[in-house]
Each structure stands twice: as C-alpha cells, then as structure tokens.
Amino acid sequence: MSAYNHLKDNKNFVVELQNHELNEQLMLINQLDEDEKNVLIKIINSMLTKKRMMDLLDSKPNI
C-alpha cells in the first residue's frame, strides 16, 4: 500500500499546515484523478530521493 493510499484510507488523519500556499496546492492535488496523483507522487519521491542522496554524498568525508 502506498503512503498516499494509506493517508487517503485513514479518514481521521489530520495535518496542520502553517504554509497556506502549500495547503492550497495540496487541496488542488487532491482534485486530480488517481493516475495524475500517482505520477505527481512519483515525481516528488524521485526529487526527495535525489536530495537525500546528494546530502549523503556531501556529508561523506573526502579521502
């Protein structure tokens, strides 16, 4: 089960966001069809994975 499906199925899940622009974007994303949501989630996950890898490589000591 993907993280998105888990959140979608959990009706009691609440997130408090202080960034109103991000909150509005998330509401608009929620209006997309399932295929579009899944593509967007894959893109976001890919970018986050790249960021984590770059952070790991940057913190690696030079030998």
N, C-alpha and C positions, 0 to 999 in steps of 0.2 A: 504494500500500500504506500503510495507516495505521500509526502508530507502535506501536499495540497489536499488530497482526498481525506487524509486524517483530520485536517482542520475543518474541511467542509462538512464532514460527518459529525463533528463534535459541536452541537448547537450551543453549548454552554461556554465555548471558548471566547474569551474577551481579551482584547488588546487595547491598551490606552496609548494613543499616539499623540505626541505634542506637535509634530510636524503636520500642519493641516494640508499642505500641498501633497505630501505623501499619502495622507489619509484619503484625499480625494482621488488620487491616482489608483489606490487600491480598490476603491469603490467602483471606479470605471473598469478596472481589470476584471472585477467580479462579474461585469456585464458581458464579457466576451464569451464566445462559445467554448466548449471544452477543449477542442483542438487548439484554438488560439491561446488559451490559458496554458496548456501543456507546453506549447512552443516557447512562450514567454518565460515560463519557469525553467525550461532547459537553458535558455539564453542566460538568465540570471545566475543559475547554478554554475554554468561554464565560466562566467566572468568572476564569480566568487572563488571558484577553484583556482583560476589563474592568479588571482590576487593572493590567495594563501600560498601558492607555490612560489610566487615572487617574494613574498615576505620570508618564507623559509630559506630561499636562496640568498637573500640579502643578509640574513642573520647568521649564515654559515661562515665560520672563521676562514680567512684566507691562509692557505698553506704554501 
